[in-house]
Amino acid sequence: VLLGSGLTVLSQPLMYVKVLVQVGYEPLPPTLGRNIFGRQVYQLPGLFAYAKHIVKVDGRAGLFKGLAPRLCSSAIGTVVHGKVLQDRSLSRGGCSPPAASSRLQPGASKQEPVSSLEQVLKETSREMVARSAATLITHPFHVITLRCMVQFIGRETKYSGTLSAFATIYREEGILGFFAGLIPRLLGDILSLWLCNMLAYLINTYALENGRRGMGKGPRGQPEVVARGLKVPFLLPQVSTMAEMKSYSQAVTGFFASMLTYPFVLVSNLMAVNNCGLAGGLLPYAPTYSSWLDCWSQLHREGNMSRGNSLFFRKVPAGKRYVWD
């Protein structure tokens, strides 16, 4: 919990800027710069320029608006996630998760178990239930966090505290107001989890495992390859152990899955602040969406499905107009 809270504090300025960009707030004019290929293009301000503007307006403390409800969300989510995983493990007789035995290093035993598809499906299902439960319980804090951040656009103070924000949302929107944007967020989390784990399973099973089986064993148990009839020892560095290679594949597939499911994150955040009485949730930043599907379709028509996905090299879309102070 403490480690998660520390990471939450450090990443708060990044998330703050990202949310304002997702809403469509551009306080600074585009500047002429160069893209990664060296061509001159008009670019929107990046992370550091945007953060510098926030500091100029609200001071350094302004970068941490919405931190309190986000810390609550992080701490409660961690506890709920762990509790659900523990309860589901106990319901299966208290056995350790099957995937734990599949993480043994390649040289540890000749009968090293390999994660089967059935094990991956079971572990992914358990993780899906745990994540969904944590997301469901902490979503009200997530909504308050986003609205505290979006207040920067209209200089409002409507959501000045976590407890008062709960009272305001309940008074104006009822119980459903606490779960604005929940459905696309849940769908995005679930799709990202399954994509990540299934892609990692395919890579680990059909690429890494098959590649390892293609190597012979030398007299001392060292891996060796056959080149023109000669057996040559293949000395792998310590960093290239199979377990570490699998962890790298998990990280790569996780990044790839998050890129594919980013539109769900964008739509969820926009629905959480849409038509809530803040300037950032109204025109000219966003119309009043009838549902998250309506929000999705409008963003798709405008070509804004990846808005806020990158905070560097932000090229101005063709035909797009921006108004700034």
SULNORLIN-V219547 format. One record per backbone hydrogen bond with DSSP energy under -0.5 kcal/mol. CO is the residue of the C=O (numbers start at 1). NH is the residue of the N-H. Records with the same first field share a line. If there is no record, write none. Layout:
CO: NH + NH
//
This chain:
1: 5
2: 6
3: 7
4: 8
5: 9
6: 10
7: 11
8: 12
9: 12
11: 15
12: 16
13: 17
14: 18
15: 19
16: 20
17: 21
18: 22
19: 23
20: 24 + 25
24: 26
31: 33 + 43
33: 41
35: 38
39: 35
41: 33
42: 316
43: 31
44: 314
46: 50
47: 51
48: 52
49: 53
50: 54
51: 55
52: 56
53: 57
54: 58
55: 59
59: 62
60: 63
61: 64
62: 65
64: 67
66: 70
67: 71
68: 72
69: 73
70: 74
71: 75
72: 76
73: 77
74: 78
75: 79
76: 80
77: 81
78: 82
79: 83
80: 84
81: 85
82: 86
83: 87
84: 88
85: 89
86: 90
87: 91
89: 92 + 94 + 95
90: 93
97: 100 + 101
98: 101 + 102
99: 102
100: 103
101: 104
105: 108
109: 112
116: 120
117: 121
118: 122
119: 123
120: 124
121: 125
122: 126
123: 127
124: 128
125: 129
126: 130
127: 131
128: 132
129: 133
130: 134
131: 135
132: 136
133: 137
134: 138
135: 139
138: 141 + 142
139: 143
140: 144
141: 145
142: 146
143: 147
144: 148
145: 149
146: 150
147: 151
149: 152
150: 153 + 154
151: 155 + 156
157: 160
158: 160
161: 165
162: 166
163: 167
164: 168
165: 169
166: 170
167: 171
168: 172
169: 173 + 174
170: 174
174: 177
175: 178
176: 179
177: 180
179: 182
181: 185
182: 186
183: 187
184: 188
185: 189
186: 190
187: 191
188: 192
189: 193
190: 194
191: 195
192: 196
193: 197
194: 198
195: 199
196: 200
197: 201
198: 202
199: 203
200: 204
201: 205
202: 206
203: 207 + 208
204: 209
205: 210
207: 211
208: 212
209: 213
210: 214
212: 215
216: 224
218: 221
222: 218
223: 234
224: 216
225: 227 + 232
227: 230
230: 227 + 232
231: 233
232: 225
233: 235
234: 236
237: 240
238: 241
241: 245
242: 246
243: 247
244: 248
245: 249
246: 250
247: 251
248: 252
249: 253
250: 254
251: 255
252: 256
253: 257
254: 258
255: 259
256: 260
257: 261
259: 262
261: 264 + 265
262: 265 + 266
263: 267
264: 268
265: 269
266: 270
267: 271
268: 272
269: 273
270: 273 + 274
273: 276
278: 281
279: 282
281: 275
282: 285 + 286
287: 289
291: 295
292: 296
293: 297
294: 298
295: 299
296: 300
297: 301
298: 302
299: 303 + 304
300: 303
304: 307
306: 309
311: 47
313: 315
314: 44
317: 320
//
